[in-house]
Amino acid sequence: MYTANIRMKTALVSLSLMAAILAGCSKAPAPKAAPTEYQATGEILGLDPAAQTAKINAGEIDGWMEAMTMDFPIKDKQEFDKLRVGETIRAKVFVQGTDYWLAGITEVPAAKEPAANPK
């Protein structure tokens, strides 16, 4: 009986030490840094409703990337649903680590052609 008590105490101490070691090793993941915000302008070439992305021929996004055509996720479904192929937009590009997305999307009005000058 005495031997059983010692084994039980040894097992409890071992389990307690292991639990303490594991608790010390498991840190909560560091919170993600706030996203960096950039401004983009470009023409919508295509829309993918299933992925909720827009293929945009974007001009240079100062501080982030050169001009290129790429797919941009749009997290807000209401914003995505307003987009139309062929329109030119201005939007905020949010970048957080390897993730990026568009928000605050507005249509850029088409430039008005000058009125014909009658003679």
C-alpha positions in Angstrom: 0.0 0.0 0.0 2.8 2.4 0.8 4.4 1.7 -2.6 1.1 2.4 -4.3 0.8 5.8 -2.6 4.4 6.8 -3.6 3.6 5.8 -7.2 0.4 7.7 -7.2 2.2 10.8 -5.7 5.0 10.5 -8.3 2.5 10.2 -11.1 0.6 13.3 -9.9 3.8 15.4 -9.5 4.9 14.3 -13.0 1.6 15.2 -14.5 1.5 18.6 -12.7 5.0 19.4 -14.0 4.1 18.4 -17.6 1.0 20.5 -17.4 3.0 23.5 -16.2 5.6 23.1 -18.9 3.0 22.8 -21.6 1.1 25.8 -20.3 4.3 27.9 -20.4 5.0 26.8 -24.0 1.6 27.6 -25.4 1.4 31.3 -26.0 -1.6 33.0 -27.6 -0.7 34.0 -31.1 0.4 37.5 -31.5 -2.3 39.8 -32.7 -2.0 40.8 -36.4 -0.7 44.3 -37.0 -3.2 46.8 -38.3 -3.5 46.7 -42.1 -1.6 49.2 -44.2 -3.8 51.3 -46.4 -3.0 52.3 -50.0 -5.1 54.0 -52.8 -5.7 52.3 -56.1 -7.5 53.3 -59.3 -8.2 50.9 -62.2 -10.7 49.4 -64.6 -12.7 46.3 -63.7 -12.1 43.7 -66.3 -13.9 40.8 -64.7 -15.9 39.7 -61.6 -15.9 36.3 -59.9 -19.0 36.1 -57.6 -18.0 32.7 -56.2 -14.6 34.0 -55.0 -15.9 37.6 -54.5 -13.0 39.0 -56.4 -12.6 41.6 -59.1 -9.9 41.4 -61.9 -8.7 45.0 -62.1 -6.3 46.6 -64.5 -4.8 48.8 -61.7 -2.4 51.7 -62.0 0.6 51.9 -59.8 -0.3 51.6 -56.1 2.3 54.0 -54.6 4.3 52.3 -51.9 3.0 48.8 -52.6 3.2 47.6 -56.3 3.7 48.6 -59.9 0.8 48.9 -62.3 -0.6 45.4 -63.2 -3.8 43.4 -63.7 -4.7 41.2 -60.8 -7.6 39.8 -58.8 -8.5 41.7 -55.7 -10.8 40.3 -53.0 -13.7 42.4 -51.9 -14.8 41.4 -48.4 -18.0 43.4 -48.3 -20.7 41.6 -50.4 -22.7 44.9 -50.8 -19.7 46.6 -52.2 -18.9 43.7 -54.5 -22.5 43.6 -55.8 -22.3 47.2 -56.9 -19.3 46.6 -59.2 -19.7 46.4 -63.0 -17.3 45.2 -65.6 -15.9 48.2 -67.6 -16.2 50.8 -64.9 -13.2 52.6 -63.5 -13.0 52.6 -59.8 -11.0 54.2 -57.0 -10.6 52.1 -53.8 -8.6 51.6 -50.6 -6.3 48.6 -50.7 -5.7 47.1 -47.3 -2.6 44.9 -46.9 -2.1 42.8 -43.8 0.8 40.4 -44.0 0.1 38.3 -47.2 -3.6 39.2 -47.2 -5.0 42.1 -49.2 -8.5 43.4 -50.2 -10.4 46.4 -51.5 -12.8 48.5 -49.6 -14.3 52.0 -49.9 -14.8 51.5 -53.6 -16.2 54.4 -55.6 -16.8 54.7 -59.4 -14.6 57.3 -61.1 -16.9 59.3 -63.5 -16.0 59.1 -67.1 -14.3 62.1 -68.5 -16.7 64.3 -70.4 -15.9 64.9 -74.0 -15.7 68.6 -75.0 -18.8 69.9 -76.8 -18.5 70.3 -80.5 -17.9 73.9 -81.5 -20.5 74.9 -84.1 -19.3 77.3 -86.9 
